[in-house]
Amino acid sequence: MSLMLAYIVLAVIGNAIIYFIGLLIEQVWPVASLPLYLLMFFAVLWLSWIVAVKITEPKVAATSA
């Protein structure tokens, strides 16, 4: 459950950031705004999953022999 929650939070934050980046790109280069936004959108989904897995992985306690 915590993995999905972390993923959703990271994806929403990342998509909010790239939305505003997309708006800036549209002001400068309107033709490229959609392809760049889609590229960033899928990159955020992928990176959000990687980061969510890393931050929610179980911590392994050090064992002493």
Contacts in CASP RR format, 6 or more apart in sequence:
PFRMAT RR
TARGET T0000
AUTHOR 0000-0000-0000
METHOD contacts of the structure
MODEL  1
MSLMLAYIVLAVIGNAIIYFIGLLIEQVWPVASLPLYLLMFFAVLWLSWI
VAVKITEPKVAATSA
2 56 0 8 1.000
3 52 0 8 1.000
3 53 0 8 1.000
3 56 0 8 1.000
6 51 0 8 1.000
6 52 0 8 1.000
6 55 0 8 1.000
6 56 0 8 1.000
7 48 0 8 1.000
7 49 0 8 1.000
7 52 0 8 1.000
10 47 0 8 1.000
10 48 0 8 1.000
10 51 0 8 1.000
10 52 0 8 1.000
11 44 0 8 1.000
11 45 0 8 1.000
11 48 0 8 1.000
14 44 0 8 1.000
14 48 0 8 1.000
15 41 0 8 1.000
15 44 0 8 1.000
17 44 0 8 1.000
18 37 0 8 1.000
18 40 0 8 1.000
18 41 0 8 1.000
18 44 0 8 1.000
19 37 0 8 1.000
21 37 0 8 1.000
21 40 0 8 1.000
22 33 0 8 1.000
22 36 0 8 1.000
22 37 0 8 1.000
22 40 0 8 1.000
25 32 0 8 1.000
25 33 0 8 1.000
25 36 0 8 1.000
25 37 0 8 1.000
26 33 0 8 1.000
END
